[in-house]
Amino acid sequence: MGRSIQEFISSSTSKPIKKARKRPGCRGKQNLLGKLVEQPEPPTRELTLEEAVSLAILLQKNEQLVEAQELYRRVLETAPNYPRALHYAGVLAHQQGRRDEALALIERSVVLEPDQADWHSNLGIIFQSNGQLEAAIDAYRRAIAMNPNHANAYSNLGVVLKAIGKPSEAEATYRTAIQLNPDHIDAYTNLGILLNGLKRTEEAAACFSKVITLRPKHREARKLLALAHCTLGEVGEAVKIFQEWLQEEPEDPIALHMLAACTGRDLPGRASNGFVERTFDSFASSFEAKLERLAYRAPALLAAAVEDSGLKPSKSLAVLDAGCGTGLCGPLVAQYARRLLGVDLSKGMLAHAKEKHVYDALVKAELTDYLRKNRGAFDLIVSADTLVYFGDLESVLAAAAGALRPNGLLVFTLEHAGGGDPDIDYRLEFHGRYSHARAYVERVLIGVGLQPEITHAELRMEAGLPVPGLVIRATKSLAACS
């Protein structure tokens, strides 16, 4: 978990935000914004470029991104090489998932004003989110050289060092960040994640406990601390964390889902929409970098399964990427598609998928509902690690079968429920995903009219161990269509 670039909007503003003096009849921020976008408003004095940029930053901090984008556009229209406007317009582009534009704007800003340590750190975040890890390391180290007390740059540098397989150096940089700023929540969180992966679970739990001390309602730290207790065999402590959380926020979807995972009681048939949206929106910007660190193989396994089916890369098929996330499968199956669609519940993930420039359309929708509304629409449906958030597969697989055309192909991955218990169809694991028994998957697929071929594979690494999975290829026979 690197520090979000959005947080630098406040910490990196070198000059105070200035406001134009209100005149009688003016409406504060809205009036200032209206003046700049040439809406009719009562008279007020013009803003300087610096004041306009400061107002845009304020709007950005307050999540008024469309208004902020318009202000930056107007400033850069007037002064194309204004460094602060370039930089924070780049920050905004990053927030909105426009990564190429973000990189171009921020690189221009640091060329024009090369002595801003925060700006180099922000550039590192952009490189990191693009998977350019060596460039990110260089940017963070430049920031540290300019400001040896830059705790944020140290914390983010640790994330990248961990990603390239240097855990000892990563640990050292996290600890430096904490030494520089003993209240650095991200550094404690990052260090805890690292230590947990190194099987130093008690030390990891201490880090997550510190985060909760600093920010008692920190959702991710609460979840990670509970998972650490589960790893240590202290399930009761994990249950207590989620119960206390639910006393404060009785409807929180993360706490409800994870409490069910810990207790095995009131198990949902699938993860709720709220759980999925909040989980994936929260780390959309770091999703691909995280999966790269976990040696994530699911998209490549799906692509190989499609190729082995004998389909020709003729760009003649209607293809759906079901639960497309940031679009990792899109480039791998585009060669088959006359039309390639992606569907996902996470708005943040879809913003990153759009940056791949391979999808003809991207839709925010719940998967089962979407499939039911698109009967007979697809020749090929692929789904990488999406159905791990479904326990009961009957509804979603029946909907998928209905959405396929005759001889259509469904290819997807699941996590395998090991242990050999013949009575288990699926179970909700402590981490919040479902694992499935192979026999159950075969039974459901055959029941909905699909002929399955199932192979075993390792999907990724997690906590230093491979995650056992199933790669499923299922064909809709002509008989199922009659």
N, C-alpha and C positions, 0 to 999 in steps of 0.2 A: 504494500500500500504506500505509494509515493504521495507526497503532499499534492493536493489538487492545485492546478494552476490558478483556479478561481480565488484561492485564499490569498494569492499574491496581489490581487487587485487592491486590497487594503494595505498590506504591509509594504508594498513597493511604491506607493504614491509619495514622491519626494517632496511635493509642494502641497500646502493645505488646499482643500476645496473651497473655492470662492463662489459666492452667490451674488447674483445681481440684486440690487435693492428693489424690493417690491414697491409698486405704486398703487394708489387706490384703485380697486377693481381688479387687481391681478390675482392669479390663482397659484402662487408659489411655483413648485417644480413644473406643474403642468403648463403654466403660462410661459415659463422659460423655454420648455421644450416646444410649445406651440410657436413661439417667436422664431425658433431656429428652423422649423420645418415649414415656415411661411403660412401658418394658419392664422386667420384673423383673430387678433387679441388686442386688449387695451395696450397703449404704448408703454414700452419699457426700453431701457438702454440696451444697446447691442452688447453681446458677450465677446470678450477677447478669445483668441484661439485657446489659450491656456485654460480659461474659465470653461469653455465649451468641452474641452477634454476632461476636466475635473468633474463636470456635471455628467458626462457620459460614463465615467468610472463609477460615480455614485449610483446612476441608474443600473449599471452592470452589477454592482454589489447587491442591489435590491431586486435582482432577477427581472428587470425590465429590459430584456435583451433586444427586442425589436427597436425600442426607442434609442437605446445606446448605439445600436448599429447605424441608425439613421444619422445620429450626431457625428459619429466617426466618419461616415461617408461625406458629410458636408464639410467637415474640417479638412479631410484629405483632398476633397475637390478644390478647396481654396489653397491648401499648402501640402502638396503631395509628399514632401519629405519631412513632415513634422514628426520627430522621433517618438514622442509619447503617444500620439494618435496612432502611428503605425504599430507600436508595441501592443497597446491595449486593444486595438482592433484585432490584432493577431490572437490575443488572449480570448477575445470574444469568439473569433472563428473556431478556436479550439473547443470552447464550451459548446458550440453548436455543431460540432462534428465535422467541420470543414478543415481537415488536417493539412492539406496541401497549401491552402490559402493561409492558414495559421503560420506554417513554417516560413513561407515567403515573406509575410509581413514582419514577423519577429526577427528573421535574419536581416532584413533591411534596417530595422531599428537598431540592432546592435552594431551594424556597420557604421551607421550615422552617429551613434553615441556609445562607444565601445567600453566605457568605464563603469557601467551600471551592473554591479554584481547580481542584483535580483533578475535583471533581464537575461543574463547568461544562464541563470538557474532555470528561468522559464523556458528558455530555448532547449535546455536539457530535458525538460518535461515533454516538449513537443517531439524531440528526437526519440525519447523513450517510448512514447505512445505510438510512434511510427515503426518501432522495432529497430531503430538505428542506435544500438546500444553503445557502441564505441564512441560515436559522436556525442551521445548523451553524457558519457563519462568525461569526455574532454570539456564539454560545456560546464558541468558541475565543478570540475577542477579549476576551470578559469574563474568561476564565481568564488570559490574558496580562496584562490590566490589573491583576488581583489579584496575579499573580506574574510579573513581567517575565522571570524566568529559567526559565519553563516550556517546556523544549525540546520536550516531547511535543505540547503545544498548537500550537507553531510548525510542527512536522512535519505534524500532521494538518491544520492550516490550509492548508499548501501543497498538500495533496492536493485540497482543495475548490477552491482558487483555480485549480489546473490544470484541474479539471473544468468550471469556468465560463468557461474560455478566457482565463485571465490567467497565461500561462507565466512572464513576467518576475517578477511578484509572487510566484508560487509558488517560483521559483528562489531569490529573496531570502529567503523564509521558511525554506526548507530550509537555506540556508547559515547563517541565524541559529541554527537548531536545532543545527547542527553546531558553530558557534562556542561556544554555551552548553554543549554536551556533545560533545566531539570523538570520543566512542565511540558516538554515536547511530546504531545500525545501520539503523533504519527511515528516518532522514533521508537517509543515504547511499543506501539502496535507492531511495527516492522520487526523489531527485535524479538518480540514474542512469537511472531510467525516463523522467523528464522530458527529460533531455539526449539520450537515445537517440531519443525522438520528435522532437526538434529537429534530428536528423541530426548531433549532436555526439557521434558514437559513441566516439571515443577518450576523451573526458572521461567518458562513461558507463561505459566499461570500467574506468577508474580508480576510479570510485565502487564498482563491484561488487567490484573487487580489494580495496578497503579493507574492505568488509563481510566478505570471506573472511579477511582478516588478523585482523579482530576476532573472527570466529566461523568457524573453518576449515571446519566441516561445515554451513554455512548452505546448504540445498538450493536455495532460490530464487535466491540470489546466484550460486551456481555455474552454474545454468542460464542466468541472464541474462548472465553474463560470457561463457559459451560462445556464446550467440546474438550477442553484440556482436562477438566474434571472427569468427563466420560472416559478419556484415554487412560487416566489414572485409576479407573474403576470406581470413581466416586460419583456415581450417577445421581445419588441423592443430593449432592451439592449442586449439580447441574439443574436438577428439577427445582431446587430452591431459587436459583437465579431466575429461571423463567417464570416461576410463580410470583416472585416479587415484582418482576417486570410487568406482569399482567395485572397486578394490583394497581399499578400506576397507569397502565394503558391497556384496559381490558380487551380491546379489539385489535391489538397489534398483530398483524398476520405473521410476522417472523416469530414472535414469542409463542403464539398459538401452535404453529407448525412444529417448532423445535421442541416444545413441551410434549407434544404427541410422540415425536421421535424418541424422546428420552423415556417416557413412561410406557409407551405401547398402548395407551388408552385413547379412545375417541379418535382413532386413526382416520384421516380423510382419505377418500378414494384417489385424490390427486392433490397436489399443492394448489392452494388458492391463487386466484388471479392477483390478489394483493401481495402475496408472498413472492410470486414470480416477478411482478413488476418492480417491487422495491428492491429485491435482491439484484436484479440485473441492471436496473437504472443506476444503482449506487456504484457499480464498478464497470460501467460500459467503457469508459475511457482507458481503463487498465486491463480490460478483459484479455485482449490478444497477447499482451506482454506476459500476463500471468500464465496463460495456457502454454506459451512458449517455454516458460520455466518448468512446466510440468511435463514436458515432452509429449504434448497432446497429439494424438494420432487419429482421432475419430474421423475427421474429414478425409484424410488420405485413405483410411480403411474403407470408407463409403465409396470413394472414387474408384478404388480397386475392385470393389464388389460390382459396381455398375459396369466397369470395363469387362470383367469376367463374365458378365451376363450375355455378352455378344452384341450389345447395342452398338450401333455405328455412330461415330461423332459427326452426324450429318446436319446438325442444326435444324432438325425437322420436328422436334417434339415440344409439347407443352410440359414444362418442368416446374415443379414447386419445391422450394427449399422451406420445409416445415419447421418453424422455430429457427429462423435463419441467423439469429444473433447478429454479430458484426459482419456476417457474410463470408465466413471462411470457406464454406462449401461452394459458394457461387462461382468463383473462377474455375473450380475443378469440374463442374458439370455444365458450364456454359457451352461447351463444344457440342452438347447434345440438343441444345434448346433453340427452337424457333422463337419461343417466348419463355422467359425465366422470371418467375415471381417468387417473392419472399414474404413470409408472414411471421410475425413475432408479437408478443405482448409488450415488449420493452421499447418505449419510444427512444431511449438512449441508444440501445443496440441498433435500432433501425437507422438512426442518424449515421452511425459508423458504416453500416452496410451500404448506405447510399454512396459513400465515398469510394466503394469498390468499382462503381460505374459498370456493373455487369447485369444488374437487374432491370427488367423492363417495368416492373412495378413492385412497390413494397407496401405491405398492408399491416396496420396494427390491429390485431384481432386475437381472440382466444381460438386455439387451433381446432378443437372439435367443432365449434360452431362454424368456423370458416370452411372446413371440409364438407360439412353437411350442406352448406349453401352453394357448393361448387361440384355438384354431382356430375360425374363423367367428364370432368374438365381437364384431366391430366394424364399424360402417358408415363410420367416418371415423377415420383415423390421421394425426396431424400430428407432425412432427419437425423442430425448428429447430436446426440446427448440431449435431446429434448424430452423424449418419453421417459427419461429417468425421473421426471417430475410428475408422472402418472403412476399410480399403483395399479388400480384396476384398468386394464388395457382394452376392455371389450368395446366401450363406446368410441374411443378415439380410433381404434383399428377398424371398426365397422364403418366409421365415417370416412376413413382413408380408402377403404375398399370401394365405397360408393363414389368417391371422387376420382377413382381410376377408370380409364377406358379399358375395353377388352384387350387382354395381353399386357396391360399396364404393369409397372414395376414399382414396388415400395421397398426402399432400402433404408435401414435405420440401425442405431446402436442402442444397447441397454447395458446396465451394469448387472453382472451375474450374481445371483444369490447362491453362494456356495454353502457348504455344510452338509449337503446330502439329505436333508430332511424332506421326505417325499410329500409331506402335508403342506409345505410352504409354496404358495403361488408367488407371493412377493412380500417384501417387508420394507418398512421405512427405517433407514439407517440413521445413526446418530447425527450424521452430517446433514441430514435433511433431504437426501435423494433416495429414490426407491431402487432396490435391486430385485431382479426377477429370476424365477426358476425357468430353465430352458423348456421343460415339459409344458409349463403353463403357457409360455409364449407360442409354442407350436399349436397347442389346443385352441387358443383364441384365434390364431390366424386361420387355421383350417375351418373353424366355425363361422368365420365371416367371408369364406370363399376365396382365401388366398393360399397358394401353395408355397410353403417356406423352405428355405435352405439356411441353416444356421451354423456359424462357425464361432469358435472362441478366439479372443484376442485380448491383448493388454491395451487399454484405452489411453492411459497416461500414468504418470507417477503421482502419488499423493503421500505426504509424510514419509518420503523415502521408499515407498513400496508401490509396486505396480497395481493398478486397478483392473481386476478381471472383468472382461466384458463379453457381450454377444454382438456379433455383426449379422444382421438378418436381411436376407433378400427374399421377397415374397412376390409371386406373380399372380395376377388376376386372370384366371383361366376363362375361356369362352363359355364353359359350362356354368360358371358363376354368374354370367351375364344373362343367361336364358331364363 
